[in-house]
Amino acid sequence: MKKLFALSLTCLLGAGILFSQGFEGMMEFKKKTAFDTVSYTYFVKGDKVRIDEVGAKSAKVEGSFIIDLKAGTMLSLSHDRKMYLEQKSPAPTKPGGECKIEKTKNSKQILGYKCVEWKVTNATENTIVSYWVTSGKFNFFGKMLNVLNRKDKFSVYYAQLKAPDGSFPLLAVMSPMDGKESERLETTKVEPKKVDAKNFMIPAGYTKFDK
């Protein structure tokens, strides 16, 4: 349980309305390592975010996080066991050694969004992470990271950027100092749309897991 942790004119106008109010919709991305690939889906609505983790072998949603950004709380759901767990935010993790931050002049289009490369280099940890960051109405992202306080380098190093509110990294690539890619976190779909509030409720029949 603890392990759980982008058309017609009408569509374009609809998307513009959604972005003017802050992002609401669905995002899909994959985390690739030398060992496996894990798929994730975000559902975002107001101050609520749901993260679904899709199993590589099962191809189904195995676990979910429901995050209340305003309250700073989160729930983890185990769908096989039909249970949920209230979780506290862990203490923030600091990188070992100094992180050198560079906003490069490199840019490219990803899923129709202009992204600029930010590079974080940490010689002590023999790690370089390149983030391809877009600016927009993705205000939920920084708040979400603050609640999750994940310990992985993608999350820890991104916090060092102090990126403006509304920024979102559509692609992040990690490598040791020799430049050979070791991990990749890649957004594969961004779909602004109305999201059903039921996505952020505990499903019927789920029981609370007590430690």
C-alpha positions in Angstrom: 0.0 0.0 0.0 2.9 2.3 0.8 4.3 1.7 -2.7 1.3 3.4 -4.2 2.0 6.2 -3.4 -3.7 18.1 -28.0 -9.9 20.1 -34.3 -12.4 22.2 -35.0 -12.8 25.9 -34.2 -15.2 25.0 -31.4 -12.7 22.7 -29.8 -9.9 25.3 -30.0 -12.2 28.0 -28.5 -13.1 25.5 -25.7 -9.4 24.8 -25.0 -8.7 28.6 -24.9 -11.4 29.0 -22.2 -10.0 26.2 -20.2 -6.5 27.6 -20.3 -7.7 31.1 -19.3 -9.1 29.6 -16.1 -6.1 27.4 -15.4 -5.6 24.0 -16.8 -8.4 21.4 -16.5 -8.1 18.2 -18.3 -6.1 15.0 -18.8 -2.4 14.3 -19.4 -0.6 11.1 -20.1 3.1 10.4 -19.7 5.6 7.6 -19.4 8.7 7.0 -17.3 11.3 4.9 -19.0 14.3 3.3 -17.4 16.8 0.6 -18.5 14.6 -1.9 -16.7 11.0 -1.0 -17.5 8.4 1.6 -18.6 5.6 2.8 -16.4 2.6 4.8 -17.7 0.8 7.5 -15.7 -2.3 9.6 -16.3 -3.1 13.0 -14.6 -6.7 14.3 -14.2 -6.8 17.9 -13.1 -9.7 20.0 -12.0 -9.4 23.1 -9.9 -7.5 22.2 -6.7 -7.8 18.5 -7.3 -5.4 16.2 -9.0 -5.6 12.4 -9.6 -2.6 10.4 -10.7 -3.2 6.9 -12.0 -0.4 4.4 -12.4 -0.9 1.8 -15.2 0.9 -1.5 -14.9 3.3 -2.4 -17.7 2.2 -6.0 -17.6 -1.4 -5.7 -16.6 -2.1 -2.6 -18.7 -4.7 -1.5 -16.1 -4.8 1.1 -13.4 -3.2 -0.5 -10.4 -2.9 2.4 -8.0 -4.0 6.0 -7.8 -3.2 9.2 -5.8 -6.0 11.7 -5.1 -4.4 15.1 -4.1 -6.2 18.1 -2.7 -3.8 21.0 -3.5 -5.7 23.5 -1.3 -5.7 21.3 1.8 -2.3 19.8 1.1 -3.6 16.3 1.6 -3.5 13.1 -0.4 -5.0 9.6 -0.6 -3.6 6.5 -2.2 -5.9 3.9 -3.6 -5.2 0.2 -4.1 -7.8 -0.9 -6.7 -7.1 -4.6 -6.5 -7.6 -4.6 -2.7 -10.4 -1.9 -2.9 -8.7 0.1 -0.1 -7.5 3.6 0.5 -4.9 5.2 2.7 -4.6 8.7 4.0 -1.0 9.9 3.6 1.0 12.8 5.0 3.4 14.8 2.9 7.0 13.5 3.6 9.7 16.0 4.4 11.4 17.6 1.3 14.5 15.9 0.0 17.6 17.9 -0.7 20.1 16.9 -3.4 23.6 15.9 -2.4 26.1 18.5 -3.5 25.5 21.6 -5.5 23.0 21.8 -8.4 24.1 24.1 -11.2 21.1 25.5 -13.1 21.3 26.7 -16.7 18.4 28.1 -18.8 19.7 27.3 -22.3 18.8 28.9 -25.6 17.5 25.6 -26.9 13.8 25.3 -27.7 11.5 22.9 -29.5 7.8 22.1 -30.0 6.4 19.2 -28.0 2.7 18.3 -28.5 2.1 21.8 -29.9 3.7 23.6 -27.0 6.9 25.7 -27.2 9.4 24.3 -24.7 12.7 25.8 -23.5 15.5 23.6 -22.1 16.6 24.0 -18.5 19.6 22.0 -17.4 20.5 20.9 -13.9 23.9 19.5 -13.3 25.1 17.9 -10.1 28.7 16.7 -10.2 28.6 15.2 -6.8 25.7 12.9 -7.7 27.1 12.4 -11.3 23.8 13.5 -12.7 22.5 15.8 -15.4 18.8 16.4 -16.0 17.5 18.3 -19.0 13.9 19.7 -18.6 12.0 20.9 -21.6 9.6 23.4 -19.9 6.5 25.1 -21.3 4.8 28.1 -19.8 1.1 28.3 -19.5 -1.7 27.7 -17.0 -0.3 24.6 -15.4 -0.4 26.1 -12.0 -1.3 22.8 -10.4 2.1 21.3 -11.0 4.3 23.1 -8.6 1.7 22.8 -5.8 1.4 19.1 -6.5 5.1 18.5 -6.2 5.1 20.3 -2.9 2.4 17.9 -1.6 4.0 14.8 -2.9 7.6 15.7 -2.0 8.9 12.8 -4.0 12.5 11.6 -3.5 13.3 10.8 -7.1 15.9 13.0 -8.9 13.4 14.2 -11.5 11.3 15.8 -8.8 14.1 16.9 -6.4 16.1 18.6 -9.2 13.1 20.3 -10.7 12.4 22.0 -7.4 15.8 23.6 -7.7 14.8 25.4 -10.9 12.2 27.6 -9.1 10.3 27.8 -12.3 7.6 30.4 -12.7 4.1 29.4 -11.7 2.3 27.8 -14.6 5.4 26.0 -15.9 5.3 22.4 -16.8 8.2 20.0 -18.0 6.8 18.1 -21.0 10.0 16.1 -21.2 12.8 15.4 -18.8 15.9 13.3 -19.6 18.4 12.1 -17.0 22.0 11.0 -17.6 25.3 10.6 -15.8 28.0 13.1 -16.5 29.1 11.2 -19.6 25.8 12.1 -21.3 24.4 8.6 -21.9 20.6 8.7 -21.2 19.6 6.6 -18.2 15.9 7.7 -17.6 13.2 9.6 -19.4 10.0 11.1 -18.3 7.9 12.0 -21.4 4.5 13.5 -21.8 2.6 11.8 -24.6 -0.8 13.5 -24.5 -2.2 16.8 -23.2 -6.0 17.1 -23.5 -7.8 20.2 -22.1 -11.4 19.1 -21.2 -14.0 19.1 -18.5 -13.2 16.4 -15.9 -15.9 14.7 -13.9 -15.6 15.5 -10.2 -16.2 11.8 -9.4 -12.6 11.1 -10.4 -11.5 12.7 -7.1 -13.8 10.7 -4.8 -13.1 7.5 -3.0 -14.9 4.8 -5.0 -17.9 3.1 -3.4 -17.0 -0.1 -1.5 -13.4 1.0 -0.7 -12.4 0.6 2.9 -9.8 2.6 4.8 -6.4 1.0 5.4 -5.2 1.4 8.9 -1.5 1.1 9.6 
